[in-house]
Each structure stands twice: as structure tokens, then as C-alpha cells.
Amino acid sequence: MDGSPFHFVGSLKANQAPELLDVPLTDYETIVEYPGLKAYRTTRQVLGQERTVVVTYHEALY
């Protein structure tokens, strides 16, 4: 992926980054373009590489 000219989006299972489930909603940012959606952005080691991780939360989908 790193040498590719393409961008990729993947997903993690909850057991791959369980500490992210403990981040309080007060640390999330509201996404204005999508009413009700909140997101928390951070970085983590994923499969041995530093990656951007975005956790989303929406009350209706919770």
C-alpha cells in the first residue's frame, strides 16, 4: 500500500484496538456535514505500520 499511488480504507475489529472503545464521546468531533455523526481521529500501529484511524459514532446506529 505504501508504494502505491492509491489510497485505501480498511477496517479494524474491536479486538484489534480495544482501547479505542474507551475514548469518551467528549473527545469526538461533530461532523457538521452529517447530522448526528461524531468522529475520533488518531494514529495506531496497524499490521506493523503507523496508520490513521478514525472511529465514528452515531446514536441512531449505536
Order of alpha helices (4+ residues) and beta strands (2+ residues): beta-beta-beta
